[in-house]
Amino acid sequence: MKRAATILLACALLASCNTVAGVGEDISGMARWSQQGMGGGY
């Protein structure tokens, strides 16, 4: 079940970003957003 959820999430990310590079940009954006929320923005 966990594997199926992971695969489904990966497919959704790829479909929304169209490329693996787009997924990387989204992950970087989320990391920056969470860092700013914790007060660690540079």
PDBQT receptor file of N, H, CA, C and O in Angstrom, charges set to zero:
ATOM      1  N   MET A   1       0.827  -1.198   0.000  1.00  0.00    +0.000 N 
ATOM      2  CA  MET A   1       0.000   0.000   0.000  1.00  0.00    +0.000 C 
ATOM      3  C   MET A   1       0.866   1.255   0.000  1.00  0.00    +0.000 C 
ATOM      4  O   MET A   1       0.594   2.207  -0.731  1.00  0.00    +0.000 OA
ATOM      5  N   LYS A   2       1.916   1.248   0.830  1.00  0.00    +0.000 N 
ATOM      6  H   LYS A   2       2.137   0.474   1.423  1.00  0.00    +0.000 HD
ATOM      7  CA  LYS A   2       2.805   2.396   0.902  1.00  0.00    +0.000 C 
ATOM      8  C   LYS A   2       3.502   2.617  -0.435  1.00  0.00    +0.000 C 
ATOM      9  O   LYS A   2       3.680   3.754  -0.872  1.00  0.00    +0.000 OA
ATOM     10  N   ARG A   3       3.890   1.534  -1.073  1.00  0.00    +0.000 N 
ATOM     11  H   ARG A   3       3.745   0.610  -0.719  1.00  0.00    +0.000 HD
ATOM     12  CA  ARG A   3       4.565   1.640  -2.372  1.00  0.00    +0.000 C 
ATOM     13  C   ARG A   3       3.619   2.223  -3.425  1.00  0.00    +0.000 C 
ATOM     14  O   ARG A   3       4.024   3.056  -4.236  1.00  0.00    +0.000 OA
ATOM     15  N   ALA A   4       2.372   1.788  -3.408  1.00  0.00    +0.000 N 
ATOM     16  H   ALA A   4       2.043   1.112  -2.748  1.00  0.00    +0.000 HD
ATOM     17  CA  ALA A   4       1.392   2.286  -4.368  1.00  0.00    +0.000 C 
ATOM     18  C   ALA A   4       1.160   3.786  -4.174  1.00  0.00    +0.000 C 
ATOM     19  O   ALA A   4       1.031   4.525  -5.149  1.00  0.00    +0.000 OA
ATOM     20  N   ALA A   5       1.109   4.230  -2.930  1.00  0.00    +0.000 N 
ATOM     21  H   ALA A   5       1.214   3.630  -2.137  1.00  0.00    +0.000 HD
ATOM     22  CA  ALA A   5       0.913   5.650  -2.646  1.00  0.00    +0.000 C 
ATOM     23  C   ALA A   5       2.117   6.460  -3.125  1.00  0.00    +0.000 C 
ATOM     24  O   ALA A   5       1.956   7.561  -3.653  1.00  0.00    +0.000 OA
ATOM     25  N   THR A   6       3.316   5.920  -2.943  1.00  0.00    +0.000 N 
ATOM     26  H   THR A   6       3.446   5.026  -2.515  1.00  0.00    +0.000 HD
ATOM     27  CA  THR A   6       4.527   6.601  -3.384  1.00  0.00    +0.000 C 
ATOM     28  C   THR A   6       4.555   6.722  -4.905  1.00  0.00    +0.000 C 
ATOM     29  O   THR A   6       4.896   7.777  -5.439  1.00  0.00    +0.000 OA
ATOM     30  N   ILE A   7       4.202   5.662  -5.591  1.00  0.00    +0.000 N 
ATOM     31  H   ILE A   7       3.924   4.805  -5.157  1.00  0.00    +0.000 HD
ATOM     32  CA  ILE A   7       4.170   5.677  -7.051  1.00  0.00    +0.000 C 
ATOM     33  C   ILE A   7       3.126   6.666  -7.551  1.00  0.00    +0.000 C 
ATOM     34  O   ILE A   7       3.379   7.414  -8.496  1.00  0.00    +0.000 OA
ATOM     35  N   LEU A   8       1.969   6.672  -6.930  1.00  0.00    +0.000 N 
ATOM     36  H   LEU A   8       1.764   6.064  -6.162  1.00  0.00    +0.000 HD
ATOM     37  CA  LEU A   8       0.907   7.601  -7.316  1.00  0.00    +0.000 C 
ATOM     38  C   LEU A   8       1.340   9.050  -7.112  1.00  0.00    +0.000 C 
ATOM     39  O   LEU A   8       1.081   9.902  -7.961  1.00  0.00    +0.000 OA
ATOM     40  N   LEU A   9       1.993   9.327  -5.998  1.00  0.00    +0.000 N 
ATOM     41  H   LEU A   9       2.203   8.635  -5.308  1.00  0.00    +0.000 HD
ATOM     42  CA  LEU A   9       2.482  10.675  -5.728  1.00  0.00    +0.000 C 
ATOM     43  C   LEU A   9       3.539  11.085  -6.750  1.00  0.00    +0.000 C 
ATOM     44  O   LEU A   9       3.529  12.215  -7.237  1.00  0.00    +0.000 OA
ATOM     45  N   ALA A  10       4.438  10.180  -7.071  1.00  0.00    +0.000 N 
ATOM     46  H   ALA A  10       4.446   9.262  -6.676  1.00  0.00    +0.000 HD
ATOM     47  CA  ALA A  10       5.484  10.478  -8.064  1.00  0.00    +0.000 C 
ATOM     48  C   ALA A  10       4.867  10.777  -9.422  1.00  0.00    +0.000 C 
ATOM     49  O   ALA A  10       5.297  11.706 -10.105  1.00  0.00    +0.000 OA
ATOM     50  N   CYS A  11       3.874  10.008  -9.818  1.00  0.00    +0.000 N 
ATOM     51  H   CYS A  11       3.525   9.253  -9.263  1.00  0.00    +0.000 HD
ATOM     52  CA  CYS A  11       3.205  10.248 -11.102  1.00  0.00    +0.000 C 
ATOM     53  C   CYS A  11       2.498  11.597 -11.104  1.00  0.00    +0.000 C 
ATOM     54  O   CYS A  11       2.529  12.312 -12.105  1.00  0.00    +0.000 OA
ATOM     55  N   ALA A  12       1.869  11.945 -10.003  1.00  0.00    +0.000 N 
ATOM     56  H   ALA A  12       1.844  11.363  -9.190  1.00  0.00    +0.000 HD
ATOM     57  CA  ALA A  12       1.178  13.229  -9.916  1.00  0.00    +0.000 C 
ATOM     58  C   ALA A  12       2.165  14.386 -10.015  1.00  0.00    +0.000 C 
ATOM     59  O   ALA A  12       1.889  15.386 -10.676  1.00  0.00    +0.000 OA
ATOM     60  N   LEU A  13       3.316  14.250  -9.357  1.00  0.00    +0.000 N 
ATOM     61  H   LEU A  13       3.540  13.438  -8.819  1.00  0.00    +0.000 HD
ATOM     62  CA  LEU A  13       4.327  15.303  -9.426  1.00  0.00    +0.000 C 
ATOM     63  C   LEU A  13       4.859  15.459 -10.843  1.00  0.00    +0.000 C 
ATOM     64  O   LEU A  13       5.004  16.577 -11.338  1.00  0.00    +0.000 OA
ATOM     65  N   LEU A  14       5.147  14.347 -11.489  1.00  0.00    +0.000 N 
ATOM     66  H   LEU A  14       5.029  13.439 -11.087  1.00  0.00    +0.000 HD
ATOM     67  CA  LEU A  14       5.672  14.412 -12.848  1.00  0.00    +0.000 C 
ATOM     68  C   LEU A  14       4.641  14.974 -13.820  1.00  0.00    +0.000 C 
ATOM     69  O   LEU A  14       4.990  15.713 -14.741  1.00  0.00    +0.000 OA
ATOM     70  N   ALA A  15       3.383  14.629 -13.619  1.00  0.00    +0.000 N 
ATOM     71  H   ALA A  15       3.099  14.029 -12.870  1.00  0.00    +0.000 HD
ATOM     72  CA  ALA A  15       2.331  15.121 -14.510  1.00  0.00    +0.000 C 
ATOM     73  C   ALA A  15       2.137  16.631 -14.342  1.00  0.00    +0.000 C 
ATOM     74  O   ALA A  15       1.869  17.337 -15.314  1.00  0.00    +0.000 OA
ATOM     75  N   SER A  16       2.271  17.118 -13.123  1.00  0.00    +0.000 N 
ATOM     76  H   SER A  16       2.489  16.544 -12.333  1.00  0.00    +0.000 HD
ATOM     77  CA  SER A  16       2.052  18.541 -12.897  1.00  0.00    +0.000 C 
ATOM     78  C   SER A  16       3.240  19.393 -13.323  1.00  0.00    +0.000 C 
ATOM     79  O   SER A  16       3.070  20.564 -13.661  1.00  0.00    +0.000 OA
ATOM     80  N   CYS A  17       4.420  18.829 -13.312  1.00  0.00    +0.000 N 
ATOM     81  H   CYS A  17       4.558  17.877 -13.037  1.00  0.00    +0.000 HD
ATOM     82  CA  CYS A  17       5.620  19.600 -13.643  1.00  0.00    +0.000 C 
ATOM     83  C   CYS A  17       6.112  19.344 -15.061  1.00  0.00    +0.000 C 
ATOM     84  O   CYS A  17       6.879  20.141 -15.601  1.00  0.00    +0.000 OA
ATOM     85  N   ASN A  18       5.690  18.262 -15.659  1.00  0.00    +0.000 N 
ATOM     86  H   ASN A  18       5.067  17.614 -15.221  1.00  0.00    +0.000 HD
ATOM     87  CA  ASN A  18       6.040  17.877 -17.025  1.00  0.00    +0.000 C 
ATOM     88  C   ASN A  18       7.465  17.359 -17.194  1.00  0.00    +0.000 C 
ATOM     89  O   ASN A  18       7.744  16.660 -18.169  1.00  0.00    +0.000 OA
ATOM     90  N   THR A  19       8.363  17.676 -16.288  1.00  0.00    +0.000 N 
ATOM     91  H   THR A  19       8.137  18.244 -15.497  1.00  0.00    +0.000 HD
ATOM     92  CA  THR A  19       9.744  17.209 -16.412  1.00  0.00    +0.000 C 
ATOM     93  C   THR A  19      10.319  16.898 -15.042  1.00  0.00    +0.000 C 
ATOM     94  O   THR A  19       9.808  17.352 -14.018  1.00  0.00    +0.000 OA
ATOM     95  N   VAL A  20      11.377  16.127 -15.039  1.00  0.00    +0.000 N 
ATOM     96  H   VAL A  20      11.793  15.758 -15.871  1.00  0.00    +0.000 HD
ATOM     97  CA  VAL A  20      12.071  15.833 -13.782  1.00  0.00    +0.000 C 
ATOM     98  C   VAL A  20      12.707  17.105 -13.245  1.00  0.00    +0.000 C 
ATOM     99  O   VAL A  20      12.753  17.308 -12.032  1.00  0.00    +0.000 OA
ATOM    100  N   ALA A  21      13.196  17.960 -14.127  1.00  0.00    +0.000 N 
ATOM    101  H   ALA A  21      13.158  17.795 -15.112  1.00  0.00    +0.000 HD
ATOM    102  CA  ALA A  21      13.777  19.235 -13.700  1.00  0.00    +0.000 C 
ATOM    103  C   ALA A  21      12.726  20.099 -13.002  1.00  0.00    +0.000 C 
ATOM    104  O   ALA A  21      13.029  20.789 -12.029  1.00  0.00    +0.000 OA
ATOM    105  N   GLY A  22      11.507  20.060 -13.498  1.00  0.00    +0.000 N 
ATOM    106  H   GLY A  22      11.261  19.500 -14.289  1.00  0.00    +0.000 HD
ATOM    107  CA  GLY A  22      10.419  20.808 -12.870  1.00  0.00    +0.000 C 
ATOM    108  C   GLY A  22      10.135  20.318 -11.467  1.00  0.00    +0.000 C 
ATOM    109  O   GLY A  22       9.845  21.115 -10.575  1.00  0.00    +0.000 OA
ATOM    110  N   VAL A  23      10.216  18.995 -11.261  1.00  0.00    +0.000 N 
ATOM    111  H   VAL A  23      10.452  18.348 -11.986  1.00  0.00    +0.000 HD
ATOM    112  CA  VAL A  23      10.023  18.432  -9.924  1.00  0.00    +0.000 C 
ATOM    113  C   VAL A  23      11.125  18.939  -9.005  1.00  0.00    +0.000 C 
ATOM    114  O   VAL A  23      10.863  19.296  -7.857  1.00  0.00    +0.000 OA
ATOM    115  N   GLY A  24      12.361  18.972  -9.508  1.00  0.00    +0.000 N 
ATOM    116  H   GLY A  24      12.574  18.681 -10.441  1.00  0.00    +0.000 HD
ATOM    117  CA  GLY A  24      13.471  19.483  -8.708  1.00  0.00    +0.000 C 
ATOM    118  C   GLY A  24      13.269  20.928  -8.301  1.00  0.00    +0.000 C 
ATOM    119  O   GLY A  24      13.578  21.312  -7.173  1.00  0.00    +0.000 OA
ATOM    120  N   GLU A  25      12.753  21.727  -9.217  1.00  0.00    +0.000 N 
ATOM    121  H   GLU A  25      12.502  21.415 -10.134  1.00  0.00    +0.000 HD
ATOM    122  CA  GLU A  25      12.484  23.135  -8.901  1.00  0.00    +0.000 C 
ATOM    123  C   GLU A  25      11.387  23.256  -7.848  1.00  0.00    +0.000 C 
ATOM    124  O   GLU A  25      11.468  24.100  -6.956  1.00  0.00    +0.000 OA
ATOM    125  N   ASP A  26      10.364  22.413  -7.953  1.00  0.00    +0.000 N 
ATOM    126  H   ASP A  26      10.298  21.727  -8.678  1.00  0.00    +0.000 HD
ATOM    127  CA  ASP A  26       9.287  22.439  -6.964  1.00  0.00    +0.000 C 
ATOM    128  C   ASP A  26       9.800  22.058  -5.588  1.00  0.00    +0.000 C 
ATOM    129  O   ASP A  26       9.422  22.666  -4.587  1.00  0.00    +0.000 OA
ATOM    130  N   ILE A  27      10.670  21.043  -5.538  1.00  0.00    +0.000 N 
ATOM    131  H   ILE A  27      10.977  20.549  -6.351  1.00  0.00    +0.000 HD
ATOM    132  CA  ILE A  27      11.220  20.612  -4.252  1.00  0.00    +0.000 C 
ATOM    133  C   ILE A  27      12.085  21.716  -3.656  1.00  0.00    +0.000 C 
ATOM    134  O   ILE A  27      12.034  21.964  -2.451  1.00  0.00    +0.000 OA
ATOM    135  N   SER A  28      12.877  22.377  -4.490  1.00  0.00    +0.000 N 
ATOM    136  H   SER A  28      12.919  22.175  -5.468  1.00  0.00    +0.000 HD
ATOM    137  CA  SER A  28      13.712  23.483  -4.021  1.00  0.00    +0.000 C 
ATOM    138  C   SER A  28      12.847  24.625  -3.498  1.00  0.00    +0.000 C 
ATOM    139  O   SER A  28      13.164  25.240  -2.480  1.00  0.00    +0.000 OA
ATOM    140  N   GLY A  29      11.760  24.900  -4.199  1.00  0.00    +0.000 N 
ATOM    141  H   GLY A  29      11.502  24.400  -5.026  1.00  0.00    +0.000 HD
ATOM    142  CA  GLY A  29      10.849  25.955  -3.764  1.00  0.00    +0.000 C 
ATOM    143  C   GLY A  29      10.210  25.639  -2.430  1.00  0.00    +0.000 C 
ATOM    144  O   GLY A  29      10.074  26.519  -1.580  1.00  0.00    +0.000 OA
ATOM    145  N   MET A  30       9.818  24.397  -2.239  1.00  0.00    +0.000 N 
ATOM    146  H   MET A  30       9.928  23.682  -2.929  1.00  0.00    +0.000 HD
ATOM    147  CA  MET A  30       9.225  23.988  -0.961  1.00  0.00    +0.000 C 
ATOM    148  C   MET A  30      10.253  24.071   0.160  1.00  0.00    +0.000 C 
ATOM    149  O   MET A  30       9.916  24.448   1.283  1.00  0.00    +0.000 OA
ATOM    150  N   ALA A  31      11.498  23.724  -0.134  1.00  0.00    +0.000 N 
ATOM    151  H   ALA A  31      11.771  23.418  -1.046  1.00  0.00    +0.000 HD
ATOM    152  CA  ALA A  31      12.556  23.808   0.880  1.00  0.00    +0.000 C 
ATOM    153  C   ALA A  31      12.779  25.263   1.301  1.00  0.00    +0.000 C 
ATOM    154  O   ALA A  31      12.918  25.555   2.489  1.00  0.00    +0.000 OA
ATOM    155  N   ARG A  32      12.813  26.175   0.321  1.00  0.00    +0.000 N 
ATOM    156  H   ARG A  32      12.700  25.937  -0.644  1.00  0.00    +0.000 HD
ATOM    157  CA  ARG A  32      12.989  27.591   0.644  1.00  0.00    +0.000 C 
ATOM    158  C   ARG A  32      11.804  28.119   1.453  1.00  0.00    +0.000 C 
ATOM    159  O   ARG A  32      11.980  28.878   2.406  1.00  0.00    +0.000 OA
ATOM    160  N   TRP A  33      10.601  27.711   1.065  1.00  0.00    +0.000 N 
ATOM    161  H   TRP A  33      10.457  27.094   0.290  1.00  0.00    +0.000 HD
ATOM    162  CA  TRP A  33       9.393  28.164   1.760  1.00  0.00    +0.000 C 
ATOM    163  C   TRP A  33       9.398  27.694   3.209  1.00  0.00    +0.000 C 
ATOM    164  O   TRP A  33       9.090  28.464   4.119  1.00  0.00    +0.000 OA
ATOM    165  N   SER A  34       9.751  26.416   3.423  1.00  0.00    +0.000 N 
ATOM    166  H   SER A  34      10.001  25.790   2.685  1.00  0.00    +0.000 HD
ATOM    167  CA  SER A  34       9.753  25.888   4.788  1.00  0.00    +0.000 C 
ATOM    168  C   SER A  34      10.872  26.517   5.612  1.00  0.00    +0.000 C 
ATOM    169  O   SER A  34      10.710  26.733   6.813  1.00  0.00    +0.000 OA
ATOM    170  N   GLN A  35      12.001  26.812   4.979  1.00  0.00    +0.000 N 
ATOM    171  H   GLN A  35      12.132  26.636   4.003  1.00  0.00    +0.000 HD
ATOM    172  CA  GLN A  35      13.117  27.454   5.694  1.00  0.00    +0.000 C 
ATOM    173  C   GLN A  35      12.712  28.857   6.140  1.00  0.00    +0.000 C 
ATOM    174  O   GLN A  35      13.033  29.269   7.255  1.00  0.00    +0.000 OA
ATOM    175  N   GLN A  36      12.020  29.584   5.290  1.00  0.00    +0.000 N 
ATOM    176  H   GLN A  36      11.759  29.250   4.384  1.00  0.00    +0.000 HD
ATOM    177  CA  GLN A  36      11.567  30.921   5.660  1.00  0.00    +0.000 C 
ATOM    178  C   GLN A  36      10.545  30.841   6.786  1.00  0.00    +0.000 C 
ATOM    179  O   GLN A  36      10.524  31.704   7.663  1.00  0.00    +0.000 OA
ATOM    180  N   GLY A  37       9.704  29.823   6.772  1.00  0.00    +0.000 N 
ATOM    181  H   GLY A  37       9.721  29.122   6.059  1.00  0.00    +0.000 HD
ATOM    182  CA  GLY A  37       8.705  29.655   7.827  1.00  0.00    +0.000 C 
ATOM    183  C   GLY A  37       9.325  29.379   9.178  1.00  0.00    +0.000 C 
ATOM    184  O   GLY A  37       8.745  29.711  10.211  1.00  0.00    +0.000 OA
ATOM    185  N   MET A  38      10.508  28.770   9.178  1.00  0.00    +0.000 N 
ATOM    186  H   MET A  38      10.980  28.500   8.338  1.00  0.00    +0.000 HD
ATOM    187  CA  MET A  38      11.205  28.473  10.429  1.00  0.00    +0.000 C 
ATOM    188  C   MET A  38      12.144  29.602  10.835  1.00  0.00    +0.000 C 
ATOM    189  O   MET A  38      12.819  29.507  11.860  1.00  0.00    +0.000 OA
ATOM    190  N   GLY A  39      12.194  30.654  10.055  1.00  0.00    +0.000 N 
ATOM    191  H   GLY A  39      11.646  30.731   9.222  1.00  0.00    +0.000 HD
ATOM    192  CA  GLY A  39      13.021  31.799  10.401  1.00  0.00    +0.000 C 
ATOM    193  C   GLY A  39      14.467  31.646   9.990  1.00  0.00    +0.000 C 
ATOM    194  O   GLY A  39      15.333  32.332  10.533  1.00  0.00    +0.000 OA
ATOM    195  N   GLY A  40      14.758  30.757   9.038  1.00  0.00    +0.000 N 
ATOM    196  H   GLY A  40      14.054  30.199   8.597  1.00  0.00    +0.000 HD
ATOM    197  CA  GLY A  40      16.138  30.547   8.644  1.00  0.00    +0.000 C 
ATOM    198  C   GLY A  40      16.471  31.128   7.292  1.00  0.00    +0.000 C 
ATOM    199  O   GLY A  40      17.443  30.709   6.663  1.00  0.00    +0.000 OA
ATOM    200  N   GLY A  41      15.684  32.088   6.831  1.00  0.00    +0.000 N 
ATOM    201  H   GLY A  41      14.895  32.428   7.343  1.00  0.00    +0.000 HD
ATOM    202  CA  GLY A  41      15.939  32.666   5.512  1.00  0.00    +0.000 C 
ATOM    203  C   GLY A  41      17.244  33.436   5.471  1.00  0.00    +0.000 C 
ATOM    204  O   GLY A  41      17.609  34.102   6.440  1.00  0.00    +0.000 OA
ATOM    205  N   TYR A  42      17.942  33.349   4.365  1.00  0.00    +0.000 N 
ATOM    206  H   TYR A  42      17.646  32.808   3.578  1.00  0.00    +0.000 HD
ATOM    207  CA  TYR A  42      19.234  34.045   4.240  1.00  0.00    +0.000 C 
ATOM    208  C   TYR A  42      19.096  35.224   3.319  1.00  0.00    +0.000 C 
ATOM    209  O   TYR A  42      20.069  35.939   3.082  1.00  0.00    +0.000 OA
TER     210      TYR A  42
